[in-house]
Amino acid sequence: MPVVEIDRRQDPAAVDRILRSLPDWFAIEEAVVNYVESAWRRDSFLAIIDGEVVGVALVNRHFPESAELSLIAVQANHRGKGVGSALVNAVSMSLVVEGCQLLQAHTVGPSFEDDAYAKSRAFYRRAGFLPLQEFERIDWDGPSIVMVRPLAR
């Protein structure tokens, strides 16, 4: 397992490169552009292996008690190596220190059959997120599931 370093800084160019390596999840140009633009504004956690940014997590703080993991992505050739888990853990630990109690994430809901997003939901479950509710048209024209992870206090 490679050593994953986490750095809390913005790097929109790395976000663009990582998202473009994941066409099964990020094939819509407008969505990629929106994520890259949001990388300038959001709290950003970067996963680095051997000096290269290979993963990113963007956090949106809605209230002092809660935050949203608005993006988590790991470069295609580094998936399955613990990078995503390292990002979720770093984000969670940082939020706990800041007094946050709940972390949410949205992804495509299970009523829309798609292998890539089934993998996303499984990742979130392994990372301690629980399904809360599926909604229509909150993030896109189809179903989105809101998943939540209680943060240790």
C-alpha positions as CSV (number, residue, x, y, z in Angstrom):
1,M,0.0,0.0,0.0
2,P,1.5,3.4,-1.0
3,V,2.0,6.1,1.6
4,V,-0.8,8.7,1.1
5,E,-0.2,12.2,2.4
6,I,-3.1,14.6,2.8
7,D,-2.6,18.3,2.2
8,R,-5.3,20.9,2.9
9,R,-5.0,23.3,0.0
10,Q,-6.7,24.1,-3.3
11,D,-5.6,22.7,-6.6
12,P,-8.3,23.1,-9.3
13,A,-6.0,21.9,-12.1
14,A,-5.5,18.6,-10.2
15,V,-9.3,18.4,-9.7
16,D,-9.7,18.7,-13.5
17,R,-7.1,16.1,-14.3
18,I,-8.5,13.6,-11.7
19,L,-12.2,14.0,-12.9
20,R,-11.2,13.5,-16.5
21,S,-9.6,10.2,-15.6
22,L,-13.0,9.0,-14.4
23,P,-15.4,9.1,-17.4
24,D,-17.8,6.6,-15.8
25,W,-18.6,9.2,-13.1
26,F,-17.7,12.5,-14.7
27,A,-18.6,12.4,-18.4
28,I,-20.7,15.6,-18.5
29,E,-18.4,18.6,-19.3
30,E,-20.6,21.1,-17.5
31,A,-20.3,19.1,-14.3
32,V,-16.6,18.8,-14.6
33,V,-16.3,22.6,-15.1
34,N,-18.6,23.3,-12.1
35,Y,-16.5,21.0,-9.8
36,V,-13.2,22.6,-11.0
37,E,-14.7,26.1,-10.4
38,S,-15.9,25.1,-7.0
39,A,-12.4,23.9,-6.1
40,W,-11.4,27.5,-5.9
41,R,-14.1,28.2,-3.2
42,R,-14.4,24.9,-1.2
43,D,-12.3,23.6,1.6
44,S,-10.1,21.2,-0.3
45,F,-8.2,18.1,0.8
46,L,-5.6,16.6,-1.6
47,A,-4.3,13.1,-1.5
48,I,-0.7,12.9,-2.6
49,I,1.4,9.9,-3.5
50,D,5.1,10.4,-4.4
51,G,4.6,14.1,-4.9
52,E,1.6,13.7,-7.3
53,V,-2.0,14.7,-6.4
54,V,-4.0,11.6,-7.0
55,G,-7.2,12.3,-5.1
56,V,-9.4,15.2,-3.9
57,A,-12.2,15.9,-1.4
58,L,-14.1,19.1,-1.5
59,V,-16.1,20.1,1.6
60,N,-19.0,22.5,1.9
61,R,-19.8,23.7,5.4
62,H,-23.5,24.3,5.7
63,F,-23.8,24.8,9.5
64,P,-21.3,24.6,12.4
65,E,-22.7,21.1,13.2
66,S,-22.8,19.7,9.7
67,A,-20.8,19.6,6.5
68,E,-21.2,18.1,3.0
69,L,-18.5,16.1,1.2
70,S,-19.4,17.8,-2.1
71,L,-16.8,15.8,-4.1
72,I,-14.5,12.9,-3.6
73,A,-12.6,11.5,-6.5
74,V,-9.5,9.4,-6.9
75,Q,-7.5,9.2,-10.1
76,A,-8.4,6.1,-12.0
77,N,-5.0,4.3,-11.7
78,H,-5.0,4.9,-7.9
79,R,-8.5,3.6,-7.0
80,G,-8.7,0.7,-4.6
81,K,-5.5,1.6,-2.8
82,G,-7.0,3.3,0.3
83,V,-6.7,6.9,-1.1
84,G,-10.5,7.6,-0.8
85,S,-10.6,6.2,2.7
86,A,-7.6,8.4,3.7
87,L,-9.4,11.4,2.3
88,V,-12.6,10.7,4.2
89,N,-10.7,10.1,7.4
90,A,-8.7,13.3,7.1
91,V,-11.9,15.3,6.3
92,S,-13.7,13.7,9.3
93,M,-10.9,14.3,11.7
94,S,-10.6,17.9,10.6
95,L,-14.3,18.5,11.0
96,V,-14.4,16.9,14.5
97,V,-11.6,19.3,15.6
98,E,-13.8,22.2,14.3
99,G,-16.8,21.0,16.2
100,C,-18.7,19.4,13.4
101,Q,-20.9,16.4,14.2
102,L,-22.3,15.2,10.9
103,L,-20.9,14.7,7.4
104,Q,-23.2,14.1,4.4
105,A,-22.6,13.0,0.9
106,H,-24.9,12.7,-2.2
107,T,-24.5,10.3,-5.0
108,V,-26.8,8.7,-7.6
109,G,-29.5,6.8,-5.9
110,P,-30.0,3.0,-6.0
111,S,-33.3,3.3,-8.0
112,F,-31.1,4.3,-11.0
113,E,-29.2,1.2,-12.0
114,D,-25.6,2.0,-12.7
115,D,-22.5,-0.1,-11.8
116,A,-20.2,2.9,-11.3
117,Y,-22.6,4.5,-8.8
118,A,-23.3,1.2,-7.1
119,K,-19.5,1.2,-6.4
120,S,-19.8,4.8,-5.1
121,R,-22.6,3.8,-2.7
122,A,-20.6,0.8,-1.5
123,F,-17.5,3.0,-0.9
124,Y,-19.6,5.4,1.2
125,R,-21.0,2.5,3.2
126,R,-17.5,1.1,3.9
127,A,-16.5,4.6,5.0
128,G,-19.2,4.7,7.6
129,F,-22.0,6.6,5.8
130,L,-25.5,5.5,6.2
131,P,-28.3,6.0,3.7
132,L,-30.8,8.6,4.8
133,Q,-33.1,9.2,1.9
134,E,-33.4,9.1,-1.8
135,F,-34.7,12.3,-3.5
136,E,-35.6,13.1,-7.1
137,R,-33.8,16.0,-8.9
138,I,-31.7,17.5,-6.1
139,D,-28.3,17.1,-7.9
140,W,-29.3,16.0,-11.4
141,D,-32.5,15.0,-13.3
142,G,-32.6,11.6,-11.6
143,P,-32.5,10.1,-8.1
144,S,-29.9,11.1,-5.6
145,I,-29.3,9.4,-2.3
146,V,-28.2,11.4,0.8
147,M,-25.9,9.5,3.0
148,V,-24.7,10.6,6.4
149,R,-21.8,9.8,8.6
150,P,-21.9,10.7,12.3
151,L,-18.6,12.2,13.5
152,A,-17.0,11.2,16.8
153,R,-17.1,13.8,19.5
